């Protein structure tokens, strides 16, 4: 995999990074995967404040996805293979997250032999939300434009069953959704078909049972 002589890295996406349309151009590859020993959850982000490319309505505190260590749990996602020289750009995108190291034992990759990863000596990572934000002082909301991008990624990669699994395997999905689909706040907003919207709405009807 590393014939060019450029060192490669892999990072596991479990939210918007699952949607290939949001990935930085020029990645080496992306592979459906499952991360063991972690659980996905929505976390309020009171530290958002003014952010380039993000214009939050006054008083809106968004909730973003993060992954947390959880024994005997696992989550679906996308293992992105990229040049190590580009990892700094990913860090900039995920600047509210810590980059954590993973091992081959943490992953199940559907269409990539783990020997290909180990043979190339690829460093593996996942991004975990920083725990330093100030205490939450009010309600938070999931941005619909962000959720749309995430759910489109899971639908494309894992089908309808995988989309429902995403909802079931994500904690704090009782968090209310801020409707900004027609005026997106999320800077990597995606376009949806009528069929996608219907599938997303059907998947979200099950969230109150978790």
NULO-956974 format. One record per residue: residue number from 1; x, y, z of N, C-alpha, C in turn. Coordinates in Angstrom, 3 decimals, m for minus. Each point is the difference from the previous one (the first is absolute). Example, Ala and Ser with C-alpha at 12.3 -4.5 7.8 and 13.67 -1.06 7.14 Angstrom:
<sites>
> 1	13.190	m5.690	7.800	m0.890	1.190	0.000	0.900	1.200	0.000
> 2	m0.350	1.050	m0.720	0.820	1.190	0.060	m0.770	1.090	0.730
</sites>
This chain:
<sites>
> 1	0.810	m1.208	0.000	m0.810	1.208	0.000	0.844	1.258	0.000
> 2	1.283	m0.123	0.236	0.828	1.169	0.248	1.153	0.066	m0.986
> 3	m0.327	m0.284	m1.289	1.055	m0.046	m0.984	0.603	1.337	m0.330
> 4	m0.735	1.100	0.270	0.492	1.325	m0.337	1.102	0.464	0.929
> 5	0.163	m0.693	1.145	1.003	0.436	0.953	m0.529	1.011	0.989
> 6	m1.235	0.484	m0.171	m0.603	0.926	0.944	m0.649	m0.786	1.129
> 7	0.279	0.381	1.228	m0.553	m0.693	1.154	m1.503	0.223	0.086
> 8	m0.730	m1.063	0.353	m1.450	0.066	0.074	m0.480	m0.067	1.444
> 9	m1.202	0.531	0.230	m0.671	m0.100	1.292	m1.449	m0.398	m0.255
> 10	m0.646	m0.497	1.047	m1.417	m0.296	m0.079	m0.723	0.655	1.159
> 11	m1.163	0.592	m0.265	m0.802	0.556	1.089	m1.439	m0.464	m0.180
> 12	m0.600	m0.395	1.128	m1.333	m0.574	m0.005	m1.034	1.096	0.180
> 13	m0.875	0.153	m0.998	m1.083	0.957	0.091	m1.285	m0.684	0.413
> 14	m0.737	0.615	0.914	m1.230	m0.602	0.511	m1.174	0.974	m0.080
> 15	0.251	1.208	m0.550	m1.038	1.014	m0.140	m0.009	0.541	m1.407
> 16	0.295	1.283	m0.152	0.001	0.589	m1.344	1.084	m0.591	m0.892
> 17	1.082	m0.521	0.589	1.069	m0.604	m0.805	m0.442	m1.287	m0.682
> 18	m1.159	m0.548	0.379	m0.519	m1.176	m0.696	m0.533	0.379	m1.376
> 19	m0.341	1.260	m0.180	m0.523	0.467	m1.290	1.175	0.405	m0.888
> 20	0.221	m0.745	m1.042	1.150	0.262	m0.881	m0.061	1.378	m0.634
> 21	m1.209	0.574	m0.122	m0.132	1.326	m0.590	0.610	1.082	0.882
> 22	0.208	m0.282	1.290	0.584	0.994	0.899	1.503	m0.162	0.154
> 23	0.574	m1.049	m0.600	1.426	m0.265	0.185	0.843	0.938	m0.847
> 24	1.180	0.262	0.481	0.942	0.841	m0.726	0.403	m0.681	m1.302
> 25	0.087	0.746	m1.112	0.440	m0.619	m1.258	1.408	m0.574	0.133
> 26	0.255	m1.096	m0.708	1.337	m0.553	m0.057	0.308	m1.074	1.017
> 27	m1.012	m0.489	0.730	0.269	m1.107	0.910	0.415	m1.228	m0.803
> 28	0.702	m0.917	0.641	0.464	m1.201	m0.690	m1.130	m1.018	m0.152
> 29	m0.848	m0.128	1.022	m1.095	m0.964	m0.066	m0.868	0.098	1.237
> 30	m1.144	m0.669	m0.034	m0.904	m0.029	1.151	m0.701	m1.354	0.014
> 31	m0.127	m0.596	1.166	m0.483	m1.370	0.118	m0.992	m0.111	1.158
> 32	m1.104	m0.657	m0.257	m0.970	m0.247	1.068	0.669	m0.807	1.103
> 33	m0.277	0.381	1.242	0.680	m0.640	1.132	m0.893	0.051	1.231
> 34	0.416	m0.735	1.023	m0.687	0.006	1.285	1.062	0.147	1.083
> 35	m0.225	0.945	0.895	0.951	0.296	1.071	m0.494	m0.636	1.286
> 36	0.825	m0.875	0.565	m0.356	m0.717	1.226	0.501	0.758	1.223
> 37	m0.799	m0.093	1.090	0.401	0.626	1.245	m0.327	1.471	0.098
> 38	m0.870	0.490	m0.892	m0.412	1.403	0.012	m1.507	0.086	m0.203
> 39	m0.582	1.104	0.467	m1.417	0.277	m0.141	m0.154	1.446	m0.482
> 40	m0.971	0.248	m0.857	m0.250	1.328	m0.553	m1.070	0.723	0.825
> 41	0.154	1.315	0.183	m0.993	0.770	0.743	m0.044	1.440	m0.491
> 42	m1.126	0.654	0.235	m0.121	1.443	m0.243	0.479	0.735	1.248
> 43	0.831	1.025	m0.201	0.507	0.772	1.133	m0.212	1.489	m0.261
> 44	m0.610	0.728	0.954	m0.151	1.456	m0.156	1.359	0.667	m0.114
> 45	0.060	1.043	m0.849	1.260	0.717	m0.199	m0.193	1.481	0.323
> 46	0.029	0.362	1.298	m0.173	1.401	0.369	1.175	0.876	m0.411
> 47	1.075	m0.614	m0.471	1.191	0.743	m0.399	m0.013	0.395	m1.463
> 48	m1.085	m0.271	m0.717	0.003	0.261	m1.449	0.307	1.470	m0.284
> 49	m0.838	0.915	0.526	0.260	1.421	m0.194	0.179	0.342	m1.462
> 50	0.641	1.132	m0.302	0.261	0.377	m1.396	0.977	m0.987	m0.636
> 51	m0.408	m0.580	m1.103	0.822	m0.981	m0.702	0.006	0.335	m1.482
> 52	1.172	0.049	m0.646	0.025	0.284	m1.437	m0.880	m0.954	m0.778
> 53	m0.872	0.540	m0.844	m0.864	m0.812	m0.841	m1.253	m0.496	0.685
> 54	m0.156	0.287	1.300	m1.177	m0.450	0.740	m0.667	1.215	0.634
> 55	m1.218	0.289	m0.409	m0.750	1.127	0.543	m1.160	m0.540	0.834
> 56	0.231	m0.124	1.291	m1.009	m0.547	0.886	m1.018	1.074	0.376
> 57	m1.284	m0.342	m0.040	m1.009	0.937	0.501	0.275	0.345	1.459
> 58	m0.351	1.214	0.390	0.249	0.429	1.375	m0.628	m0.968	0.990
> 59	0.791	m0.397	0.976	m0.502	m0.856	1.064	m0.008	m1.479	m0.315
> 60	0.355	m0.379	m1.230	m0.014	m1.418	m0.366	1.302	m0.665	0.432
> 61	m0.102	m1.059	0.788	1.157	m0.806	0.371	m0.118	m1.355	m0.694
> 62	0.860	m0.279	m0.981	m0.112	m1.267	m0.732	0.552	m1.183	0.788
> 63	m0.490	m1.162	m0.341	0.558	m1.258	0.502	0.677	m0.691	m1.173
> 64	1.206	m0.488	0.228	0.755	m0.692	m1.037	0.258	m1.433	0.432
> 65	0.331	m0.835	m0.965	0.288	m1.391	0.304	1.417	m0.168	0.530
> 66	0.149	m0.908	0.918	1.320	m0.432	0.427	m0.056	m1.500	0.248
> 67	1.166	m0.602	0.121	0.109	m1.405	0.384	0.682	m0.063	1.346
> 68	m0.467	m0.901	0.839	0.556	m0.182	1.339	0.323	m1.474	0.209
> 69	1.038	m0.269	0.753	0.373	m1.382	0.275	m1.113	m0.701	0.774
> 70	m0.335	m1.199	m0.448	m1.076	m0.760	0.633	0.250	m1.484	m0.251
> 71	0.298	m0.710	1.058	0.288	m1.429	m0.127	m1.208	m0.740	m0.548
> 72	0.268	m0.979	m0.842	m1.028	m0.875	m0.572	m0.972	0.739	m0.919
> 73	0.376	1.183	m0.481	m0.814	0.751	m0.951	0.768	0.110	m1.315
> 74	m0.706	0.383	m1.064	0.649	0.192	m1.302	m0.880	0.907	m0.840
> 75	0.606	0.712	m0.929	m0.734	0.919	m0.879	0.512	m0.119	m1.434
> 76	m0.916	0.223	m0.935	0.358	0.027	m1.413	0.650	1.332	m0.355
> 77	0.762	m0.013	m1.077	0.593	1.237	m0.484	0.810	m0.235	m1.253
> 78	0.809	0.968	m0.342	0.816	m0.052	m1.212	1.461	0.199	0.391
> 79	0.843	m0.945	m0.390	1.431	0.146	0.219	0.592	0.708	m1.208
> 80	0.439	1.225	0.211	0.561	0.816	m1.081	1.511	m0.167	m0.014
> 81	0.541	m0.347	m1.154	1.448	m0.118	m0.179	0.487	1.252	m0.704
> 82	0.991	0.646	0.576	0.452	1.288	m0.520	1.510	0.093	0.137
> 83	0.588	0.974	m0.663	1.426	0.265	0.156	0.251	0.618	1.371
> 84	1.043	m0.429	0.657	0.316	0.543	1.320	0.200	1.506	m0.052
> 85	0.496	0.497	m1.122	0.223	1.440	m0.136	m1.311	0.782	0.063
> 86	m1.123	m0.672	m0.260	m1.286	0.686	0.004	m0.712	m0.079	1.345
> 87	0.589	m0.696	0.965	m0.677	m0.193	1.275	m0.234	1.331	0.709
> 88	0.876	0.946	m0.218	m0.182	1.317	0.613	m1.281	0.674	m0.459
> 89	m0.382	m0.224	m1.263	m1.250	0.580	m0.505	m1.203	m0.633	0.694
> 90	0.095	m1.295	0.271	m1.081	m0.679	0.712	m0.068	0.511	1.437
> 91	1.154	0.190	0.622	0.033	0.546	1.357	m0.667	1.371	0.055
> 92	0.201	0.811	m1.045	m0.629	1.322	m0.048	m1.518	m0.138	m0.083
> 93	m0.473	m0.926	m0.815	m1.440	m0.234	m0.104	m0.571	m0.463	1.340
> 94	0.754	m0.853	0.695	m0.463	m0.591	1.253	0.677	0.666	1.203
> 95	0.138	1.326	m0.054	0.793	0.673	1.035	m0.673	m0.025	1.367
> 96	m1.260	m0.365	0.062	m0.656	m0.153	1.299	0.131	m1.433	0.534
> 97	0.843	m0.783	m0.628	0.147	m1.407	0.357	1.465	m0.325	0.265
> 98	0.219	m0.969	0.864	1.331	m0.587	0.189	0.172	m1.145	m1.005
> 99	1.168	m0.098	m0.588	0.297	m1.141	m0.864	0.568	m1.128	0.859
> 100	m0.733	m1.111	0.068	0.412	m1.140	0.810	0.551	m1.109	m0.896
> 101	0.957	m0.745	0.512	0.598	m1.101	m0.752	m0.882	m1.250	0.084
> 102	m0.041	m0.743	m1.090	m0.675	m1.298	m0.051	1.015	m1.070	m0.385
> 103	m0.391	m1.253	0.215	0.797	m1.127	m0.460	m0.828	m0.819	m0.980
> 104	0.629	m0.913	m0.681	m0.715	m0.873	m0.929	m1.064	m0.819	0.715
> 105	0.247	m0.348	1.260	m0.960	m0.804	0.751	m1.296	0.751	0.264
> 106	0.027	1.326	m0.113	m1.194	0.803	0.257	m0.972	0.001	m1.175
> 107	0.428	m0.480	m1.169	m0.772	0.192	m1.223	m0.389	m1.307	m0.678
> 108	m1.167	0.029	m0.613	m0.416	m0.993	m0.977	m0.247	0.769	m1.297
> 109	0.731	m0.334	m1.043	m0.098	0.736	m1.258	m0.574	m0.925	m1.057
> 110	m1.068	0.440	m0.665	m0.767	m0.900	m0.865	0.691	m0.338	m1.312
> 111	0.648	0.980	m0.629	0.529	m0.239	m1.343	1.495	0.266	m0.087
> 112	0.697	m0.177	1.121	1.431	0.251	0.032	0.633	m0.996	0.951
> 113	1.006	m0.685	m0.481	0.695	m0.962	0.846	0.817	0.734	1.053
> 114	m0.116	m0.449	1.250	0.792	0.618	1.055	1.488	m0.192	m0.237
> 115	0.360	m1.033	m0.755	1.409	m0.193	m0.311	0.517	1.128	m0.889
> 116	m0.901	0.572	m0.832	0.397	1.143	m0.821	0.325	1.199	0.872
> 117	m0.761	0.173	1.082	0.272	1.102	0.912	1.277	m0.243	0.785
> 118	0.131	m1.197	0.566	1.174	m0.289	0.818	1.260	m0.023	m0.847
> 119	m0.138	m0.498	m1.233	1.161	m0.059	m0.879	0.516	1.363	m0.375
> 120	m0.913	0.979	m0.052	0.410	1.356	m0.342	0.415	0.822	1.201
> 121	m0.145	m0.566	1.203	0.388	0.743	1.189	m0.818	1.255	0.211
> 122	m1.308	m0.063	m0.291	m0.848	1.184	0.056	m0.423	0.299	1.435
> 123	0.197	1.236	0.434	m0.506	0.436	1.292	m1.504	0.228	m0.116
> 124	m0.754	m0.443	1.001	m1.454	0.075	m0.024	m0.492	0.909	1.128
> 125	m1.075	0.769	m0.281	m0.478	0.980	0.962	m1.522	0.077	m0.006
> 126	m0.547	0.571	1.072	m1.401	0.400	0.078	m0.023	1.327	0.750
> 127	m0.997	0.832	m0.301	m0.101	1.309	0.648	m1.066	m0.042	1.091
> 128	0.396	0.401	1.213	m0.888	0.023	1.161	m0.163	1.443	0.462
> 129	m1.250	0.437	0.189	m0.257	1.389	0.365	0.741	0.374	1.277
> 130	0.562	1.194	0.013	0.677	0.491	1.187	m0.998	0.125	1.156
> 131	0.471	m0.230	1.188	m0.877	0.042	1.174	0.150	1.295	0.780
> 132	0.673	0.995	m0.605	0.270	1.239	0.728	m1.104	1.043	m0.046
> 133	m1.064	m0.135	m0.837	m0.970	1.093	m0.083	m0.613	0.356	1.348
> 134	m0.482	1.245	0.095	m0.661	0.453	1.211	m1.269	m0.823	0.242
> 135	m0.449	m0.059	1.241	m1.234	m0.745	0.288	m1.169	0.516	m0.830
> 136	m0.868	m0.905	m0.394	m1.160	0.362	m0.806	m0.999	0.757	0.855
> 137	m0.440	1.180	m0.469	m0.905	0.838	0.784	m1.394	0.078	m0.604
> 138	m0.247	m0.701	m1.069	m1.306	0.054	m0.642	m0.155	m1.152	m0.971
> 139	m1.143	m0.071	m0.685	m0.246	m1.105	m0.932	0.889	0.085	m1.234
> 140	0.340	m1.140	m0.536	0.752	m0.051	m1.248	m0.862	m0.635	m1.072
> 141	0.404	0.179	m1.265	m0.759	m0.517	m1.127	0.934	m0.632	m1.015
> 142	m0.471	m1.047	m0.637	0.689	m0.611	m1.129	m0.349	0.819	m1.245
> 143	0.991	0.452	m0.733	m0.262	0.712	m1.250	m0.498	m0.984	m1.039
> 144	m1.179	0.249	m0.564	m0.548	m0.903	m1.003	0.939	m0.113	m1.203
> 145	0.648	1.111	m0.389	0.893	m0.028	m1.156	1.208	m0.903	0.251
> 146	0.478	m0.030	1.242	1.099	m0.894	0.369	m0.491	m1.443	0.032
> 147	m1.154	m0.222	0.619	m0.560	m1.344	0.087	m0.291	m0.569	m1.384
> 148	m0.485	0.836	m0.910	m0.261	m0.456	m1.371	1.270	m0.540	m0.645
> 149	1.112	0.725	0.169	1.264	m0.445	m0.597	0.450	m1.321	0.598
> 150	m0.168	m0.133	1.322	0.393	m1.235	0.669	m0.863	m1.168	m0.477
> 151	m1.317	0.199	0.004	m0.912	m1.087	m0.346	0.130	m0.393	m1.467
> 152	0.269	0.954	m0.875	0.215	m0.337	m1.406	1.225	m0.894	m0.148
> 153	1.034	0.285	0.774	1.193	m0.836	m0.038	m0.292	m1.416	0.439
> 154	m0.740	m0.157	1.102	m0.316	m1.344	0.482	m0.922	m0.735	m0.966
> 155	m0.945	0.704	m0.594	m0.890	m0.641	m0.967	0.792	m0.486	m1.211
> 156	0.893	0.835	m0.507	0.782	m0.378	m1.180	0.939	m1.172	0.294
> 157	0.582	m0.029	1.186	1.005	m1.018	0.317	m0.612	m1.293	0.538
> 158	m1.070	0.114	0.789	m0.507	m1.161	0.737	m1.466	m0.316	m0.290
> 159	m0.632	0.776	m0.888	m1.383	m0.272	m0.350	m0.970	0.404	1.099
> 160	m1.288	m0.300	m0.223	m1.031	0.389	0.956	0.215	m0.655	1.358
> 161	0.377	m1.277	0.011	0.256	m0.686	1.272	1.132	0.672	0.765
> 162	1.042	0.401	m0.712	1.115	0.677	0.651	m0.381	1.362	0.521
> 163	m0.919	0.687	m0.699	m0.474	1.296	0.472	m0.751	m0.153	1.320
> 164	m0.870	m1.002	0.078	m0.719	m0.259	1.241	0.968	m0.429	1.106
> 165	1.060	m0.728	m0.364	1.005	m0.399	0.984	0.739	1.234	0.536
> 166	0.253	0.969	m0.874	0.630	1.255	0.433	m0.841	0.669	1.086
> 167	m1.298	0.065	m0.204	m0.872	0.614	1.003	0.040	m0.803	1.300
> 168	m0.081	m1.328	m0.118	m0.041	m0.854	1.181	1.313	0.030	0.775
> 169	1.112	0.191	m0.693	1.312	m0.059	0.644	0.523	1.374	0.407
> 170	m0.864	1.019	m0.035	0.409	1.349	0.358	m0.783	0.468	1.222
> 171	0.705	0.318	1.071	m0.645	0.462	1.228	m0.446	1.460	m0.136
> 172	m0.913	0.396	0.893	m0.501	1.385	0.103	m0.737	0.448	m1.254
> 173	m0.629	m0.944	m0.697	m0.754	0.376	m1.204	m1.353	0.626	0.350
> 174	m0.274	0.157	1.305	m1.178	0.759	0.408	0.232	1.501	m0.157
> 175	1.249	0.413	m0.262	0.320	1.416	m0.200	m0.867	0.567	m1.120
> 176	m0.663	1.138	0.210	m0.862	0.548	m1.055	0.795	0.412	m1.236
> 177	m0.670	m0.005	m1.140	0.627	0.339	m1.287	m0.396	1.417	m0.409
> 178	0.987	0.807	m0.334	m0.236	1.350	m0.506	m0.166	m0.072	m1.508
> 179	m1.149	0.405	m0.502	m0.315	m0.123	m1.423	0.682	1.116	m0.806
> 180	1.088	m0.356	m0.658	0.688	0.967	m0.863	0.274	m0.605	m1.379
> 181	m0.793	m0.992	m0.382	0.227	m0.693	m1.269	m0.077	0.957	m1.190
> 182	m0.887	0.979	0.064	m0.197	0.906	m1.137	0.863	1.254	0.097
> 183	0.676	0.183	1.118	0.965	1.085	0.168	1.141	m0.554	0.851
> 184	0.838	m0.866	m0.577	0.968	m0.777	0.780	1.005	0.849	0.770
> 185	0.180	m0.370	1.251	1.047	0.593	0.819	1.307	m0.775	m0.179
> 186	m0.109	m1.317	m0.144	1.181	m0.854	m0.157	0.693	0.313	m1.326
> 187	1.311	0.292	0.018	0.681	0.436	m1.224	0.172	m1.083	m1.058
> 188	m0.144	m1.268	0.357	0.124	m1.088	m0.981	m1.356	m0.640	m0.264
> 189	m1.027	0.826	m0.042	m1.360	m0.487	m0.212	m0.110	m0.709	m1.347
> 190	m0.878	m0.996	m0.067	m0.184	m0.805	m1.211	m1.416	0.188	m0.526
> 191	m0.181	m0.342	m1.262	m1.328	0.009	m0.604	m0.631	m1.376	0.169
> 192	m1.302	m0.018	0.260	m0.710	m1.249	0.223	m1.102	m0.190	m1.034
> 193	m0.240	m1.248	m0.354	m1.150	m0.335	m0.830	m1.228	m0.163	0.898
> 194	m1.175	0.011	m0.617	m1.218	m0.224	0.765	0.027	m1.373	0.664
> 195	0.544	m0.980	m0.718	0.067	m1.357	0.551	0.906	m0.046	1.226
> 196	1.128	0.702	m0.049	0.900	0.020	1.155	m0.693	0.622	1.216
> 197	m0.703	1.092	m0.209	m0.698	0.658	1.107	m1.009	m0.950	0.637
> 198	m0.727	m0.743	m0.813	m0.984	m0.946	0.532	0.678	m1.095	0.807
> 199	1.129	m0.504	m0.499	0.731	m1.048	0.713	0.553	0.550	1.319
> 200	0.532	1.222	m0.021	0.544	0.598	1.217	m1.097	0.196	1.040
> 201	m1.147	0.530	m0.444	m1.103	0.235	0.936	m0.460	m1.316	0.632
> 202	m0.039	m1.058	m0.800	m0.420	m1.301	0.527	1.000	m0.512	1.033
> 203	1.276	0.190	m0.261	1.020	m0.464	0.949	m0.078	0.786	1.305
> 204	m0.309	1.296	m0.081	m0.020	0.825	1.193	m1.221	m0.265	0.871
> 205	m1.039	m0.558	m0.572	m1.186	m0.303	0.812	0.302	m1.045	1.069
> 206	1.080	m0.751	m0.191	0.338	m1.059	0.960	0.872	0.516	1.139
> 207	0.464	1.248	m0.071	0.994	0.454	0.988	m0.582	0.124	1.401
> 208	m1.303	0.236	0.120	m0.587	0.162	1.332	m0.024	m1.304	0.775
> 209	0.233	m1.114	m0.686	m0.040	m1.302	0.696	1.348	m0.371	0.601
> 210	0.994	0.826	m0.215	1.331	m0.339	0.513	0.338	0.848	1.228
</sites>
